[in-house]
Amino acid sequence: MEQVRRETAGGLLLQEGASGNPPLRGELLDQATELRSLVSGQLNGASRGRGMRTIAVLSGKGGVGKTNISVNLALAMNSMGIRVAILDADLGLANVDILFGMMPKYNLSHVIRGMRELEDVIVTVKDDVLIIPGGAGVQELADLDQTRQLALIDKLNGLEGRVDVLLVDTSAGIHRNILSFALASDTTVLLTTPEPTAIRDAYGVLKSLALNAAGSLDVNLLVNMAMSEEEAAAVAERIQMAANQFLSIPIPYVGYIPWDKKVREAVQLRQPFFEAFPTCKASLSLAGIAGRLARVETAVRDSEEGRQGRGVKAFLFRLTRRLGLRE
């Protein structure tokens, strides 16, 4: 097994990944069906309605498929009966709406300027799947002063009771605002691909999160565009070993999305691949990941700590503190 060789200020020095055979499609179908049934049964119970949970999706390097994963993860969770909203928090280059093949009339910039209310901006793309468009290329959103930033996040309080999960699609990198959204969320999904630069940058994000976290971190690792299960597992193991050795934190590996030509075809069609090709390899793997995240979500939600720390207000309180707006 390959080893993490040493840590540098910029991340890790890494060797190329291993290769192997992809999992059988029938096995993935069985796993996805089982997870959907299990999670749906849990959510139909008494646990629903105890407050929204926030999951931030972020990466160190751009171009690793972060927004595509966010969009399709929302649909996969919704297929299990979970009500989901996506906050397009990629404030400099928002494109969640593009992947849904939409051209929303309003976005967060209209809310910031006081021209529209949040309700005017929210778009329903599917039953119990909402998006809050950030507005692509609106530089104004990337350079909010603290007063307008505070006013914006306060308006998000209107989501309470409407959704079970808020997926926060952040920008790539280690900008202060990106880390703030991640650290304020209940759970973070850290995305990488097998490319050495993507792995190095993912570890850079993880290190920044660890250095800025006030308490425990709930970060789950997801490997995208892997050529095989073995390659993805090798990537995850390198990052987990580095995190354990240099940061002393455990990083659960939530799964991988195999490289799949159907993903690219769906993007060209401007449709989420989970919707356009529900039985392709990527969709089946994502269904399994959504199920695992949902089961973790349900367990935390039902815990005493989860009941005390969840919900829009708790998220906004943590976010504003992270942004330095409140004591």
Secondary structure as UniProt FT lines:
FT   STRAND          7..8
FT   TURN            9..10
FT   STRAND          11..12
FT   HELIX           25..43
FT   TURN            44..49
FT   STRAND          53..59
FT   TURN            62..63
FT   HELIX           66..78
FT   TURN            79..81
FT   STRAND          84..89
FT   HELIX           96..99
FT   TURN            100..101
FT   HELIX           108..112
FT   TURN            113..114
FT   HELIX           118..121
FT   STRAND          123..126
FT   TURN            127..128
FT   STRAND          129..132
FT   TURN            136..137
FT   HELIX           139..142
FT   HELIX           146..155
FT   HELIX           156..159
FT   TURN            160..162
FT   STRAND          165..170
FT   HELIX           176..184
FT   STRAND          187..192
FT   HELIX           196..212
FT   STRAND          219..226
FT   HELIX           229..242
FT   HELIX           243..247
FT   STRAND          253..258
FT   HELIX           261..269
FT   HELIX           273..276
FT   TURN            278..279
FT   HELIX           281..301
FT   HELIX           304..309
FT   HELIX           312..322
FT   TURN            323..324
//
